[in-house]
């Protein structure tokens, strides 16, 4: 099944969401169609033109945004001195509500990838009346256990890359929360320290995804690399700002709050996040959810089989007006 055609946004803008932040948004498809909002990963990535191609443009009004500090939103997290204390999960959820009201939308389908699935799940749990359906991929819940897996546990699978990752930290910082330790380097007043930490962090992220270091083209852009590394370590180092009792996952604990919201979870069978059984546990704790596994895919919404499964989900929900 081919993707829907690439299209241009019919509207875009910058929304003042407070705290000195302005949120970039754009809309695609049918202005009178079923509303859907897409949540990018990271935290620290950005929206892109691939997301709308997973939706029938005749049936959907598709909203793409760059979360606080990301992409075209301002101020950028890549700029030293940008206040990250006003960039938390609660702030992002409030931003979604501000954008929904600004666009005159009553309820929308929420599509999320990776970190976007964490944000989408927590948004639906706290604002169930605003969410018609959920379509999530590269599913995560933001628990401490997931962060520990991605920053330390995968070191057993990629020992050489992990040794280099640890070497980027001072000796006294190599135990405990590695994301928080890297975040301290990324907040250093020394630009060289920040730049080296951003490179070391993104090298590890690509290695842990089963790719050679720096194979992700965006990581070669020093501005993107800095903003991404600073944002993801800010969230991972602080338990995704989901509370102190997040060891096993606040999102998973509150899965029962999703009752009544239809949802489809599209997961690559080779996604390392599966090692903790999170997506399976979420599916069984969420009444009305559907789990679709694509055996040969990993943590990549664009992999063969993944796009087809995501489009099948959005096509199915297009009829629910």
Phi and psi restraints in degrees (value plus and minus 20) as a CYANA .aco file:
   2 UNK   PHI     -92.5   -52.5
   2 UNK   PSI     137.6   177.6
   3 UNK   PHI     -85.5   -45.5
   3 UNK   PSI     137.6   177.6
   4 UNK   PHI     -84.7   -44.7
   4 UNK   PSI     135.8   175.8
   5 UNK   PHI     -80.6   -40.6
   5 UNK   PSI     130.6   170.6
   6 UNK   PHI     -89.9   -49.9
   6 UNK   PSI     111.9   151.9
   7 UNK   PHI    -151.9  -111.9
   7 UNK   PSI     142.3   182.3
   8 UNK   PHI    -114.1   -74.1
   8 UNK   PSI     130.4   170.4
   9 UNK   PHI     -86.7   -46.7
   9 UNK   PSI     125.0   165.0
  10 UNK   PHI    -113.7   -73.7
  10 UNK   PSI     -31.4     8.6
  11 UNK   PHI    -175.8  -135.8
  11 UNK   PSI     134.7   174.7
  12 UNK   PHI    -178.5  -138.5
  12 UNK   PSI     146.5   186.5
  13 UNK   PHI    -196.9  -156.9
  13 UNK   PSI     158.9   198.9
  14 UNK   PHI    -140.9  -100.9
  14 UNK   PSI     104.0   144.0
  15 UNK   PHI    -128.4   -88.4
  15 UNK   PSI     105.2   145.2
  16 UNK   PHI     -94.2   -54.2
  16 UNK   PSI      95.3   135.3
  17 UNK   PHI    -130.8   -90.8
  17 UNK   PSI      -8.6    31.4
  18 UNK   PHI      72.7   112.7
  18 UNK   PSI     152.1   192.1
  19 UNK   PHI      39.3    79.3
  19 UNK   PSI       2.5    42.5
  20 UNK   PHI      59.7    99.7
  20 UNK   PSI     -13.4    26.6
  21 UNK   PHI    -118.4   -78.4
  21 UNK   PSI     120.9   160.9
  22 UNK   PHI    -146.3  -106.3
  22 UNK   PSI     109.6   149.6
  23 UNK   PHI    -119.7   -79.7
  23 UNK   PSI     105.1   145.1
  24 UNK   PHI    -104.0   -64.0
  24 UNK   PSI     114.2   154.2
  25 UNK   PHI    -161.0  -121.0
  25 UNK   PSI     138.3   178.3
  26 UNK   PHI    -171.4  -131.4
  26 UNK   PSI     135.8   175.8
  27 UNK   PHI    -146.3  -106.3
  27 UNK   PSI     122.0   162.0
  28 UNK   PHI    -146.1  -106.1
  28 UNK   PSI     144.0   184.0
  29 UNK   PHI      66.5   106.5
  29 UNK   PSI    -158.1  -118.1
  30 UNK   PHI    -117.3   -77.3
  30 UNK   PSI      95.7   135.7
  31 UNK   PHI     -77.8   -37.8
  31 UNK   PSI     -42.8    -2.8
  32 UNK   PHI    -122.5   -82.5
  32 UNK   PSI     -10.0    30.0
  33 UNK   PHI    -101.8   -61.8
  33 UNK   PSI    -198.6  -158.6
  34 UNK   PHI     -87.5   -47.5
  34 UNK   PSI     104.4   144.4
  35 UNK   PHI     -90.2   -50.2
  35 UNK   PSI     120.1   160.1
  36 UNK   PHI    -164.0  -124.0
  36 UNK   PSI     120.4   160.4
  37 UNK   PHI    -139.6   -99.6
  37 UNK   PSI     120.1   160.1
  38 UNK   PHI    -130.1   -90.1
  38 UNK   PSI     113.1   153.1
  39 UNK   PHI    -135.3   -95.3
  39 UNK   PSI      97.3   137.3
  40 UNK   PHI     -97.8   -57.8
  40 UNK   PSI     150.3   190.3
  41 UNK   PHI    -110.5   -70.5
  41 UNK   PSI    -182.8  -142.8
  42 UNK   PHI     107.2   147.2
  42 UNK   PSI    -124.4   -84.4
  43 UNK   PHI     -79.1   -39.1
  43 UNK   PSI     120.5   160.5
  44 UNK   PHI     105.1   145.1
  44 UNK   PSI     -22.3    17.7
  45 UNK   PHI    -103.2   -63.2
  45 UNK   PSI    -163.9  -123.9
  46 UNK   PHI    -182.8  -142.8
  46 UNK   PSI     145.7   185.7
  47 UNK   PHI     -89.8   -49.8
  47 UNK   PSI     142.0   182.0
  48 UNK   PHI    -174.4  -134.4
  48 UNK   PSI     149.3   189.3
  49 UNK   PHI     -94.0   -54.0
  49 UNK   PSI     -27.0    13.0
  50 UNK   PHI     -91.4   -51.4
  50 UNK   PSI     -57.9   -17.9
  51 UNK   PHI     -75.4   -35.4
  51 UNK   PSI     -68.6   -28.6
  52 UNK   PHI     -81.9   -41.9
  52 UNK   PSI     -41.5    -1.5
  53 UNK   PHI     -93.6   -53.6
  53 UNK   PSI     -24.7    15.3
  54 UNK   PHI    -113.4   -73.4
  54 UNK   PSI     -16.1    23.9
  55 UNK   PHI    -146.0  -106.0
  55 UNK   PSI     123.8   163.8
  56 UNK   PHI     -87.6   -47.6
  56 UNK   PSI      93.1   133.1
  57 UNK   PHI     -88.1   -48.1
  57 UNK   PSI     -36.7     3.3
  58 UNK   PHI    -100.2   -60.2
  58 UNK   PSI     -45.7    -5.7
  59 UNK   PHI    -118.5   -78.5
  59 UNK   PSI     -44.4    -4.4
  60 UNK   PHI    -138.2   -98.2
  60 UNK   PSI     127.1   167.1
  61 UNK   PHI    -122.1   -82.1
  61 UNK   PSI      85.9   125.9
  62 UNK   PHI    -122.4   -82.4
  62 UNK   PSI     103.7   143.7
  63 UNK   PHI    -124.9   -84.9
  63 UNK   PSI     106.0   146.0
  64 UNK   PHI    -137.6   -97.6
  64 UNK   PSI     114.2   154.2
  65 UNK   PHI    -158.1  -118.1
  65 UNK   PSI     138.7   178.7
  66 UNK   PHI    -124.0   -84.0
  66 UNK   PSI     101.1   141.1
  67 UNK   PHI     -85.4   -45.4
  67 UNK   PSI     147.8   187.8
  68 UNK   PHI     -66.8   -26.8
  68 UNK   PSI     111.5   151.5
  69 UNK   PHI      57.8    97.8
  69 UNK   PSI     -22.3    17.7
  70 UNK   PHI    -129.9   -89.9
  70 UNK   PSI     132.3   172.3
  71 UNK   PHI      33.2    73.2
  71 UNK   PSI    -142.3  -102.3
  72 UNK   PHI    -112.4   -72.4
  72 UNK   PSI     -20.8    19.2
  73 UNK   PHI     -92.6   -52.6
  73 UNK   PSI     133.7   173.7
  74 UNK   PHI    -149.8  -109.8
  74 UNK   PSI     131.6   171.6
  75 UNK   PHI     -93.8   -53.8
  75 UNK   PSI     135.9   175.9
  76 UNK   PHI     -99.3   -59.3
  76 UNK   PSI     119.2   159.2
  77 UNK   PHI     -85.6   -45.6
  77 UNK   PSI     -34.4     5.6
  78 UNK   PHI     -94.0   -54.0
  78 UNK   PSI     -35.2     4.8
  79 UNK   PHI    -109.5   -69.5
  79 UNK   PSI     101.2   141.2
  80 UNK   PHI     -80.4   -40.4
  80 UNK   PSI     112.7   152.7
  81 UNK   PHI      81.1   121.1
  81 UNK   PSI     -34.3     5.7
  82 UNK   PHI     -79.7   -39.7
  82 UNK   PSI     110.4   150.4
  83 UNK   PHI     -93.6   -53.6
  83 UNK   PSI      87.9   127.9
  84 UNK   PHI    -106.9   -66.9
  84 UNK   PSI     -28.2    11.8
  85 UNK   PHI     -87.0   -47.0
  85 UNK   PSI     -40.0     0.0
  86 UNK   PHI    -123.7   -83.7
  86 UNK   PSI       6.4    46.4
  87 UNK   PHI    -146.6  -106.6
  87 UNK   PSI      68.9   108.9
  88 UNK   PHI    -156.0  -116.0
  88 UNK   PSI     151.9   191.9
  89 UNK   PHI     -78.8   -38.8
  89 UNK   PSI     -61.0   -21.0
  90 UNK   PHI     -82.6   -42.6
  90 UNK   PSI     -59.3   -19.3
  91 UNK   PHI     -85.1   -45.1
  91 UNK   PSI     -61.4   -21.4
  92 UNK   PHI     -86.8   -46.8
  92 UNK   PSI     -57.6   -17.6
  93 UNK   PHI     -84.9   -44.9
  93 UNK   PSI     -63.1   -23.1
  94 UNK   PHI     -81.9   -41.9
  94 UNK   PSI     -57.1   -17.1
  95 UNK   PHI     -82.7   -42.7
  95 UNK   PSI     -60.7   -20.7
  96 UNK   PHI     -81.0   -41.0
  96 UNK   PSI     -62.1   -22.1
  97 UNK   PHI     -85.7   -45.7
  97 UNK   PSI     -60.0   -20.0
  98 UNK   PHI     -82.9   -42.9
  98 UNK   PSI     -62.2   -22.2
  99 UNK   PHI     -88.2   -48.2
  99 UNK   PSI     -62.0   -22.0
 100 UNK   PHI     -77.8   -37.8
 100 UNK   PSI     -67.2   -27.2
 101 UNK   PHI     -86.6   -46.6
 101 UNK   PSI     -59.7   -19.7
 102 UNK   PHI     -79.9   -39.9
 102 UNK   PSI     -57.7   -17.7
 103 UNK   PHI    -107.9   -67.9
 103 UNK   PSI     -20.5    19.5
 104 UNK   PHI      49.3    89.3
 104 UNK   PSI      13.9    53.9
 105 UNK   PHI    -120.9   -80.9
 105 UNK   PSI     112.1   152.1
 106 UNK   PHI    -103.2   -63.2
 106 UNK   PSI     -70.9   -30.9
 107 UNK   PHI    -161.5  -121.5
 107 UNK   PSI     128.6   168.6
 108 UNK   PHI    -162.0  -122.0
 108 UNK   PSI     132.5   172.5
 109 UNK   PHI     -91.1   -51.1
 109 UNK   PSI     116.9   156.9
 110 UNK   PHI    -129.8   -89.8
 110 UNK   PSI      99.3   139.3
 111 UNK   PHI    -129.2   -89.2
 111 UNK   PSI     112.2   152.2
 112 UNK   PHI    -164.6  -124.6
 112 UNK   PSI     126.8   166.8
 113 UNK   PHI    -142.9  -102.9
 113 UNK   PSI     111.2   151.2
 114 UNK   PHI      37.0    77.0
 114 UNK   PSI    -137.8   -97.8
 115 UNK   PHI     -74.6   -34.6
 115 UNK   PSI     -53.7   -13.7
 116 UNK   PHI     -80.8   -40.8
 116 UNK   PSI     -47.1    -7.1
 117 UNK   PHI     -92.7   -52.7
 117 UNK   PSI     -56.6   -16.6
 118 UNK   PHI     -81.4   -41.4
 118 UNK   PSI     -70.4   -30.4
 119 UNK   PHI     -81.8   -41.8
 119 UNK   PSI     -63.3   -23.3
 120 UNK   PHI     -83.2   -43.2
 120 UNK   PSI     -61.4   -21.4
 121 UNK   PHI     -84.7   -44.7
 121 UNK   PSI     -65.5   -25.5
 122 UNK   PHI     -89.3   -49.3
 122 UNK   PSI     -55.5   -15.5
 123 UNK   PHI     -81.3   -41.3
 123 UNK   PSI     -65.4   -25.4
 124 UNK   PHI     -85.8   -45.8
 124 UNK   PSI     -55.1   -15.1
 125 UNK   PHI     -89.1   -49.1
 125 UNK   PSI     -52.2   -12.2
 126 UNK   PHI    -117.1   -77.1
 126 UNK   PSI     -39.1     0.9
 127 UNK   PHI    -156.2  -116.2
 127 UNK   PSI      39.3    79.3
 128 UNK   PHI     -81.1   -41.1
 128 UNK   PSI     -48.7    -8.7
 129 UNK   PHI     -89.8   -49.8
 129 UNK   PSI     -35.3     4.7
 130 UNK   PHI    -114.0   -74.0
 130 UNK   PSI     -26.2    13.8
 131 UNK   PHI    -134.9   -94.9
 131 UNK   PSI     100.7   140.7
 132 UNK   PHI    -105.9   -65.9
 132 UNK   PSI     -61.0   -21.0
 133 UNK   PHI    -173.3  -133.3
 133 UNK   PSI     145.6   185.6
 134 UNK   PHI    -145.8  -105.8
 134 UNK   PSI     115.2   155.2
 135 UNK   PHI    -147.5  -107.5
 135 UNK   PSI      94.5   134.5
 136 UNK   PHI    -147.9  -107.9
 136 UNK   PSI     124.6   164.6
 137 UNK   PHI    -162.4  -122.4
 137 UNK   PSI     137.6   177.6
 138 UNK   PHI      36.0    76.0
 138 UNK   PSI      26.7    66.7
 139 UNK   PHI     -85.1   -45.1
 139 UNK   PSI     114.0   154.0
 140 UNK   PHI    -160.8  -120.8
 140 UNK   PSI     144.5   184.5
 141 UNK   PHI    -145.5  -105.5
 141 UNK   PSI     -21.2    18.8
 142 UNK   PHI      58.4    98.4
 142 UNK   PSI       0.4    40.4
 143 UNK   PHI     -97.0   -57.0
 143 UNK   PSI     141.3   181.3
 144 UNK   PHI     -79.4   -39.4
 144 UNK   PSI     -57.2   -17.2
 145 UNK   PHI     -83.0   -43.0
 145 UNK   PSI     -57.6   -17.6
 146 UNK   PHI     -87.9   -47.9
 146 UNK   PSI     -61.3   -21.3
 147 UNK   PHI     -83.9   -43.9
 147 UNK   PSI     -62.4   -22.4
 148 UNK   PHI     -82.2   -42.2
 148 UNK   PSI     -58.5   -18.5
 149 UNK   PHI     -82.4   -42.4
 149 UNK   PSI     -68.2   -28.2
 150 UNK   PHI     -92.9   -52.9
 150 UNK   PSI     -47.5    -7.5
 151 UNK   PHI    -118.7   -78.7
 151 UNK   PSI     -43.7    -3.7
 152 UNK   PHI    -151.1  -111.1
 152 UNK   PSI     -63.5   -23.5
 153 UNK   PHI     -80.7   -40.7
 153 UNK   PSI     -59.0   -19.0
 154 UNK   PHI     -92.5   -52.5
 154 UNK   PSI     -25.8    14.2
 155 UNK   PHI     -80.8   -40.8
 155 UNK   PSI     -45.8    -5.8
 156 UNK   PHI     -93.0   -53.0
 156 UNK   PSI     -43.4    -3.4
 157 UNK   PHI    -110.1   -70.1
 157 UNK   PSI     -54.1   -14.1
 158 UNK   PHI    -143.6  -103.6
 158 UNK   PSI      48.5    88.5
 159 UNK   PHI     -83.6   -43.6
 159 UNK   PSI     -57.6   -17.6
 160 UNK   PHI     -86.5   -46.5
 160 UNK   PSI     -65.7   -25.7
 161 UNK   PHI     -85.3   -45.3
 161 UNK   PSI     -56.0   -16.0
 162 UNK   PHI     -89.1   -49.1
 162 UNK   PSI     -57.5   -17.5
 163 UNK   PHI     -80.7   -40.7
 163 UNK   PSI     -61.7   -21.7
 164 UNK   PHI     -86.7   -46.7
 164 UNK   PSI     -59.2   -19.2
 165 UNK   PHI     -80.9   -40.9
 165 UNK   PSI     -66.4   -26.4
 166 UNK   PHI     -86.4   -46.4
 166 UNK   PSI     -55.6   -15.6
 167 UNK   PHI     -84.6   -44.6
 167 UNK   PSI     -39.4     0.6
 168 UNK   PHI     -93.9   -53.9
 168 UNK   PSI     -29.2    10.8
 169 UNK   PHI    -126.2   -86.2
 169 UNK   PSI     129.9   169.9
 170 UNK   PHI     -79.2   -39.2
 170 UNK   PSI     130.5   170.5
 171 UNK   PHI     -73.8   -33.8
 171 UNK   PSI     -58.4   -18.4
 172 UNK   PHI     -94.7   -54.7
 172 UNK   PSI     -22.8    17.2
 173 UNK   PHI    -130.1   -90.1
 173 UNK   PSI     -10.4    29.6
 174 UNK   PHI    -112.4   -72.4
 174 UNK   PSI     -15.9    24.1
 175 UNK   PHI    -133.3   -93.3
 175 UNK   PSI     142.9   182.9
 176 UNK   PHI      58.6    98.6
 176 UNK   PSI    -164.8  -124.8
 177 UNK   PHI     -99.8   -59.8
 177 UNK   PSI      82.1   122.1
 178 UNK   PHI     -90.4   -50.4
 178 UNK   PSI     -53.1   -13.1
 179 UNK   PHI     -84.3   -44.3
 179 UNK   PSI     -63.2   -23.2
 180 UNK   PHI     -84.0   -44.0
 180 UNK   PSI     -57.3   -17.3
 181 UNK   PHI     -84.8   -44.8
 181 UNK   PSI     -63.5   -23.5
 182 UNK   PHI     -86.1   -46.1
 182 UNK   PSI     -55.7   -15.7
 183 UNK   PHI     -82.6   -42.6
 183 UNK   PSI     -55.9   -15.9
 184 UNK   PHI     -82.6   -42.6
 184 UNK   PSI     -58.3   -18.3
 185 UNK   PHI     -86.2   -46.2
 185 UNK   PSI     -57.7   -17.7
 186 UNK   PHI     -93.9   -53.9
 186 UNK   PSI     -31.3     8.7
 187 UNK   PHI    -122.5   -82.5
 187 UNK   PSI     -12.9    27.1
 188 UNK   PHI     -84.5   -44.5
 188 UNK   PSI     124.5   164.5
 189 UNK   PHI     -90.1   -50.1
 189 UNK   PSI     -31.7     8.3
 190 UNK   PHI    -108.4   -68.4
 190 UNK   PSI      94.2   134.2
 191 UNK   PHI     -81.0   -41.0
 191 UNK   PSI     -56.1   -16.1
 192 UNK   PHI     -86.1   -46.1
 192 UNK   PSI     -58.8   -18.8
 193 UNK   PHI     -82.9   -42.9
 193 UNK   PSI     -64.8   -24.8
 194 UNK   PHI     -82.3   -42.3
 194 UNK   PSI     -65.0   -25.0
 195 UNK   PHI     -86.3   -46.3
 195 UNK   PSI     -59.9   -19.9
 196 UNK   PHI     -86.4   -46.4
 196 UNK   PSI     -60.2   -20.2
 197 UNK   PHI     -85.7   -45.7
 197 UNK   PSI     -59.1   -19.1
 198 UNK   PHI     -84.1   -44.1
 198 UNK   PSI     -60.2   -20.2
 199 UNK   PHI     -86.4   -46.4
 199 UNK   PSI     -65.9   -25.9
 200 UNK   PHI     -83.5   -43.5
 200 UNK   PSI     -59.5   -19.5
 201 UNK   PHI     -85.8   -45.8
 201 UNK   PSI     -66.8   -26.8
 202 UNK   PHI     -91.2   -51.2
 202 UNK   PSI     -48.4    -8.4
 203 UNK   PHI     -80.3   -40.3
 203 UNK   PSI     -64.3   -24.3
 204 UNK   PHI     -86.4   -46.4
 204 UNK   PSI     -62.1   -22.1
 205 UNK   PHI     -79.0   -39.0
 205 UNK   PSI     -63.3   -23.3
 206 UNK   PHI     -92.1   -52.1
 206 UNK   PSI     -56.5   -16.5
 207 UNK   PHI     -84.9   -44.9
 207 UNK   PSI     -61.0   -21.0
 208 UNK   PHI     -92.2   -52.2
 208 UNK   PSI     -34.0     6.0
 209 UNK   PHI    -111.5   -71.5
 209 UNK   PSI     -12.4    27.6
 210 UNK   PHI      61.1   101.1
 210 UNK   PSI       0.0    40.0
 211 UNK   PHI    -138.5   -98.5
 211 UNK   PSI     133.6   173.6
 212 UNK   PHI     -82.1   -42.1
 212 UNK   PSI     131.2   171.2
 213 UNK   PHI     -71.9   -31.9
 213 UNK   PSI     116.9   156.9
 214 UNK   PHI      45.6    85.6
 214 UNK   PSI       2.5    42.5
 215 UNK   PHI     -99.9   -59.9
 215 UNK   PSI     -34.0     6.0
 216 UNK   PHI     -99.8   -59.8
 216 UNK   PSI      91.5   131.5
 217 UNK   PHI     -75.9   -35.9
 217 UNK   PSI     -55.9   -15.9
 218 UNK   PHI     -82.4   -42.4
 218 UNK   PSI     -47.5    -7.5
 219 UNK   PHI     -90.5   -50.5
 219 UNK   PSI     -31.2     8.8
 220 UNK   PHI    -102.5   -62.5
 220 UNK   PSI     -30.3     9.7
 221 UNK   PHI    -107.9   -67.9
 221 UNK   PSI      92.1   132.1
 222 UNK   PHI     -82.1   -42.1
 222 UNK   PSI     -48.9    -8.9
 223 UNK   PHI     -90.3   -50.3
 223 UNK   PSI     -69.5   -29.5
 224 UNK   PHI     -81.4   -41.4
 224 UNK   PSI     -65.0   -25.0
 225 UNK   PHI     -77.4   -37.4
 225 UNK   PSI     -63.9   -23.9
 226 UNK   PHI     -87.0   -47.0
 226 UNK   PSI     -68.0   -28.0
 227 UNK   PHI     -83.2   -43.2
 227 UNK   PSI     -60.0   -20.0
 228 UNK   PHI     -85.3   -45.3
 228 UNK   PSI     -71.9   -31.9
 229 UNK   PHI     -82.9   -42.9
 229 UNK   PSI     -60.9   -20.9
 230 UNK   PHI     -84.6   -44.6
 230 UNK   PSI     -60.5   -20.5
 231 UNK   PHI     -93.4   -53.4
 231 UNK   PSI     -66.2   -26.2
 232 UNK   PHI     -86.2   -46.2
 232 UNK   PSI     -58.0   -18.0
 233 UNK   PHI     -92.1   -52.1
 233 UNK   PSI     -50.1   -10.1
 234 UNK   PHI     -81.4   -41.4
 234 UNK   PSI     -64.8   -24.8
 235 UNK   PHI     -96.4   -56.4
 235 UNK   PSI     -70.0   -30.0
 236 UNK   PHI     -83.5   -43.5
 236 UNK   PSI     -54.8   -14.8
 237 UNK   PHI     -94.6   -54.6
 237 UNK   PSI     -31.2     8.8
 238 UNK   PHI    -143.6  -103.6
 238 UNK   PSI       9.9    49.9
 239 UNK   PHI      39.9    79.9
 239 UNK   PSI       9.9    49.9
 240 UNK   PHI      37.1    77.1
 240 UNK   PSI      -1.4    38.6
 241 UNK   PHI      36.4    76.4
 241 UNK   PSI      19.7    59.7
 242 UNK   PHI    -124.4   -84.4
 242 UNK   PSI     -15.4    24.6
 243 UNK   PHI      90.5   130.5
 243 UNK   PSI     146.6   186.6
 244 UNK   PHI     -90.1   -50.1
 244 UNK   PSI     -51.1   -11.1
 245 UNK   PHI    -111.5   -71.5
 245 UNK   PSI      31.5    71.5
 246 UNK   PHI    -128.1   -88.1
 246 UNK   PSI      -2.3    37.7
 247 UNK   PHI     -77.8   -37.8
 247 UNK   PSI     -73.6   -33.6
 248 UNK   PHI    -112.1   -72.1
 248 UNK   PSI     -32.2     7.8
 249 UNK   PHI      96.1   136.1
 249 UNK   PSI      89.9   129.9
 250 UNK   PHI     -82.4   -42.4
 250 UNK   PSI     -60.2   -20.2
 251 UNK   PHI     -82.8   -42.8
 251 UNK   PSI     -63.9   -23.9
 252 UNK   PHI     -86.4   -46.4
 252 UNK   PSI     -60.2   -20.2
 253 UNK   PHI     -79.2   -39.2
 253 UNK   PSI     -57.2   -17.2
 254 UNK   PHI    -117.7   -77.7
 254 UNK   PSI       0.8    40.8
 255 UNK   PHI     -79.3   -39.3
 255 UNK   PSI     -48.6    -8.6
 256 UNK   PHI     -82.9   -42.9
 256 UNK   PSI     -41.0    -1.0
 257 UNK   PHI     -91.3   -51.3
 257 UNK   PSI     -31.6     8.4
 258 UNK   PHI    -106.1   -66.1
 258 UNK   PSI     -22.5    17.5
 259 UNK   PHI     -76.0   -36.0
 259 UNK   PSI     110.8   150.8
 260 UNK   PHI      76.7   116.7
 260 UNK   PSI     -31.6     8.4
 261 UNK   PHI    -123.7   -83.7
 261 UNK   PSI      92.6   132.6
 262 UNK   PHI     -84.6   -44.6
 262 UNK   PSI     125.8   165.8
 263 UNK   PHI    -173.6  -133.6
 263 UNK   PSI     130.0   170.0
 264 UNK   PHI    -144.2  -104.2
 264 UNK   PSI     107.7   147.7
 265 UNK   PHI    -127.0   -87.0
 265 UNK   PSI      96.6   136.6
 266 UNK   PHI    -128.9   -88.9
 266 UNK   PSI      93.3   133.3
 267 UNK   PHI    -147.9  -107.9
 267 UNK   PSI     113.0   153.0
 268 UNK   PHI     -90.8   -50.8
 268 UNK   PSI     113.8   153.8
 269 UNK   PHI     -83.9   -43.9
 269 UNK   PSI     -42.2    -2.2
 270 UNK   PHI    -121.4   -81.4
 270 UNK   PSI      -8.2    31.8
 271 UNK   PHI     -90.2   -50.2
 271 UNK   PSI     105.0   145.0
 272 UNK   PHI     -83.7   -43.7
 272 UNK   PSI     -41.2    -1.2
 273 UNK   PHI     -80.4   -40.4
 273 UNK   PSI     -40.0     0.0
 274 UNK   PHI     -89.8   -49.8
 274 UNK   PSI     -36.1     3.9
 275 UNK   PHI     -80.8   -40.8
 275 UNK   PSI     -44.2    -4.2
 276 UNK   PHI    -117.0   -77.0
 276 UNK   PSI     -22.5    17.5
 277 UNK   PHI      49.0    89.0
 277 UNK   PSI       0.1    40.1
 278 UNK   PHI     -81.8   -41.8
 278 UNK   PSI     -69.3   -29.3
 279 UNK   PHI     -85.6   -45.6
 279 UNK   PSI     -56.7   -16.7
 280 UNK   PHI     -84.4   -44.4
 280 UNK   PSI     -64.0   -24.0
 281 UNK   PHI     -86.6   -46.6
 281 UNK   PSI     -59.6   -19.6
 282 UNK   PHI     -82.8   -42.8
 282 UNK   PSI     -66.0   -26.0
 283 UNK   PHI     -77.1   -37.1
 283 UNK   PSI     -64.1   -24.1
 284 UNK   PHI     -96.6   -56.6
 284 UNK   PSI     -38.5     1.5
 285 UNK   PHI    -113.6   -73.6
 285 UNK   PSI     -26.8    13.2
 286 UNK   PHI    -132.0   -92.0
 286 UNK   PSI      80.3   120.3
 287 UNK   PHI     -81.0   -41.0
 287 UNK   PSI     110.0   150.0
 288 UNK   PHI      72.1   112.1
 288 UNK   PSI     -16.4    23.6
 289 UNK   PHI    -110.3   -70.3
 289 UNK   PSI     137.3   177.3
 290 UNK   PHI    -143.3  -103.3
 290 UNK   PSI     113.9   153.9
 291 UNK   PHI    -130.8   -90.8
 291 UNK   PSI     102.7   142.7
 292 UNK   PHI    -136.8   -96.8
 292 UNK   PSI     100.3   140.3
 293 UNK   PHI    -126.9   -86.9
 293 UNK   PSI     110.5   150.5
 294 UNK   PHI    -126.4   -86.4
 294 UNK   PSI      85.8   125.8
 295 UNK   PHI     -77.8   -37.8
 295 UNK   PSI     -62.9   -22.9
 296 UNK   PHI    -111.0   -71.0
 296 UNK   PSI     -16.4    23.6
 297 UNK   PHI    -121.6   -81.6
 297 UNK   PSI     136.8   176.8
 298 UNK   PHI    -130.6   -90.6
 298 UNK   PSI    -154.6  -114.6
 299 UNK   PHI    -112.3   -72.3
 299 UNK   PSI      44.5    84.5
 300 UNK   PHI    -170.6  -130.6
 300 UNK   PSI      89.9   129.9
 301 UNK   PHI     -86.8   -46.8
 301 UNK   PSI     -37.1     2.9
 302 UNK   PHI    -118.0   -78.0
 302 UNK   PSI     -16.7    23.3
 303 UNK   PHI     -88.0   -48.0
 303 UNK   PSI     133.9   173.9
 304 UNK   PHI     -74.0   -34.0
 304 UNK   PSI     112.9   152.9
 305 UNK   PHI      73.3   113.3
 305 UNK   PSI     -54.0   -14.0
 306 UNK   PHI     -91.3   -51.3
 306 UNK   PSI     -69.0   -29.0
 307 UNK   PHI     -80.4   -40.4
 307 UNK   PSI     -60.6   -20.6
 308 UNK   PHI     -82.0   -42.0
 308 UNK   PSI     -61.9   -21.9
 309 UNK   PHI     -88.2   -48.2
 309 UNK   PSI     -57.7   -17.7
 310 UNK   PHI     -87.3   -47.3
 310 UNK   PSI     -60.7   -20.7
 311 UNK   PHI     -87.4   -47.4
 311 UNK   PSI     -56.8   -16.8
 312 UNK   PHI     -81.1   -41.1
 312 UNK   PSI     -57.3   -17.3
 313 UNK   PHI     -89.0   -49.0
 313 UNK   PSI     -67.2   -27.2
 314 UNK   PHI     -86.4   -46.4
 314 UNK   PSI     -55.0   -15.0
 315 UNK   PHI     -82.6   -42.6
 315 UNK   PSI     -61.9   -21.9
 316 UNK   PHI     -83.9   -43.9
 316 UNK   PSI     -61.8   -21.8
 317 UNK   PHI     -99.7   -59.7
 317 UNK   PSI     -33.7     6.3
 318 UNK   PHI     -79.2   -39.2
 318 UNK   PSI     -51.1   -11.1
 319 UNK   PHI     -97.7   -57.7
 319 UNK   PSI     -34.1     5.9
 320 UNK   PHI    -109.8   -69.8
 320 UNK   PSI      72.1   112.1
